[in-house]
Amino acid sequence: MSQLMANMNAHSRPSLSFIADGMDAWDNPLVYEVDQERRIAVIRSAGQNGIDEDGGSDDIQVDISLGEYEH
């Protein structure tokens, strides 16, 4: 059991605290956008190359559904 726990600790995920700071893992600012037409919020990292390519190339993007919102 102790060996299993040691292996799990060795392969634990890195901290994601950088997201709260608005910076990606390469210390570049995250991109936040709202697409009203598609009703999504976008959070994107420009990736290792640091160039925002609108979700292409090495960009890392998450689309979050805004659902049905009535005023």
Beta strands, then each sheet from edge to edge (+ up, - down):
strand 1: 31-35
strand 2: 40-45
strand 3: 60-65
sheet 1: 1+ 2- 3+
end
